[in-house]
Amino acid sequence: MVIFVLNMTTEQALNTLFSERAWYKDFGIKESSARSYKKRFIEGRLELETQMKILKVSGFRMVQQMRWEKTVKNDQLRKGLEKKLYEEKVFWSYDKSGIDIIPDDVFIEKVLLHLDIEDVQILFMLFPKKKIQKVWQKEILVQEPLYHGLNRLYSFLFFNIKHPDRYIRYYKNKRLKSVICKG
């Protein structure tokens, strides 16, 4: 299991922690104390030492002076992306009871087509670049010109292709040749 880490300032770490519902339950902090900490933090009256103690107890660790990192597991990242896909109603045609595990290639394709750049970046934390590029070439690039703008963006931004239009044209022609030769 691979674990990813998010670096953030003390304030960002506390904002992240306090934004989670019932964050205090897993760390042995009373609800009344948790409410008091959050209120004092919002008002800017929570002492630095108390802030540091709360973060340490809550699973954060200081990586350098006033920089904190939160550990995030692969399955948490994937579940977050799956949730966004369901919220976007990407799987509207699927029988929900029949989908326990989304196959990787379908998952990658749907994230590339339907979610934001930040989510696509998370995808690169979950899967190797070659696997994502292979799915992109096989499932999205072949639908040119429907996703031309998206194909140009991904080829330039994520796959370091120097001449995106030439690359896209090559794959488009390659696909046409394979279809014509089969016919």
N, C-alpha and C positions, 0 to 999 in steps of 0.2 A: 504494500500500500504506500503510495506516494503522498507526502504531506506538503502543502504549500503554505507560505507565510506571507502575511500582509504587513508591511511596515507602516506605522502611523505615529503621529505625535500623541502626547498624553491626552490632549483635548479630543483628538479624533478617536482615540481608543475608548475614552469614556463615553463619547457620543454614540459610538457603535454599541458599546455594552448597554447603556441606558435605553437604547432604542429597541432592544430585545425584550419581548414580553416575559415577565416573571424571571428576569435574569438572575436574581438573587437566590432562587430556590436551590440550585445545584451547588451553591458555594457556602451554605450554612449561614447566610445573612438573614436576619429577621426582616419581614416585610416593612415594618415601621421604620427600621433603620435604613432600609433601601430607599424608601420614599423620602426620608430626610436627606440622605446623601444626594439623591437626584435633584431635589429642590434646591439644596445649597449649591450644587454644581451649576444649575441653570442660572441662579442668582449671582454666581461668581464668588461665592463665599466658602467653597469647599477647600480646605487647606491642602497644600501640595502633598504633604506626608500622607494624609488620608486618601487622596487620589491614588498615590502610588500603592498603598496597602490594598485598596479595592481592586486595582488592576492585577496585582500579584495573586491575590486570592482567586480572582476570576479567570486565571489561566493565561494571562499575558506575562511576557517577560521583557525586561528592558534590554535592548540590543546596543544602545549607546545612550549617551546623556539625553534624556527626554525623547527617545525614539522607542516605540513599542512595536511588537509584531504579534499578530494573532495567527494561530495555526488553523488552517482550513484543510480538511481532507478531500480527496478526489470525489468520493461519493456525495459529499455535501455540495460540491460545486456542480456535479452532474444533476443532482436532484433540484438545485436552484434553476438550472437551465431548463430541465424538464418542466418544472412548474411554470416558467415563463412561456414555454411552448404551448402548454395546456391553456394558459390564460389568453394567448393569442388565437386559440381555437384552431391550431395547426392540425390537430388530429381529429377533426370534426367527422371525418368519414370512417374512422376506425371504431371498432367495438371496444369500448373501454374495459370491459371485463376480460377481453382477450389479450390486452396489452399489459403484461407484467413488466417485461424488460424490452425496451426499444433497442433494436439492433444498432450497432455503432454506426454503420454506413447511413442508415435512415436518420439517426440522431444528428450526425454531422451535417448531412444535407439540409435538414430542417433548420438547424441553427444558422447555417450559412445563408439560407434564403429568407428567414423570417425574423431574426433577432438583430440587435444593434451591434456595433463594432466592439463595444466593451464585452459583450457576451461572446463574440467570435474570438476575442483575445483569451477569454477563459477557456474556450474550446482548445486553444493551442497549449494550455496548461494540462489538459486532460489527455490529449492524443498527440502522437508524433506528427510533425509537419508533413512528412511524406504520406501518411495515411489520409490526412485532411486534403492534401493536394490531389491524391488519387481519386477521392470521392468527388471533389470539385470538378476534375477533368471528366470523370465518367458520368456524373449526374447533372451538373449545372452548365459546364462549358459547352456541352453538346447541344444545349437548348438556345444557343446563339441564334438570332440577335435579341431574343426575349429578355435576357439578363445581361445585355452588353455593358451597361454602366457598372453593374455589380462585378462582372468578370474583369473589367479593367481595374477596378478598385482592388479586388483580391489579388490579381496577378502582380500589381505594382506594390501594394502595401504589405501583403503577407508572404508572397512567394518570390519576391525579389527578381521579378522578370523585367529586364531593362526595356524591352520593346513590347508592351502589352498588346497593342493592336496587331502586330505581326504574329505574335504567339497565338492570339485568338483566331486570326485568319487561318493559320496553319492547322489548328485543331478543327476548325469549321470545314476546311477543304478535305482534311483527312476523313472526317465523318461522312461528308458527301460522297467521297470516293468509295467508302466501304458500303454505303447504301446503294449506290449505282452499280457496283460490281456484283452485289448480291441479287439485284433485280434482273 
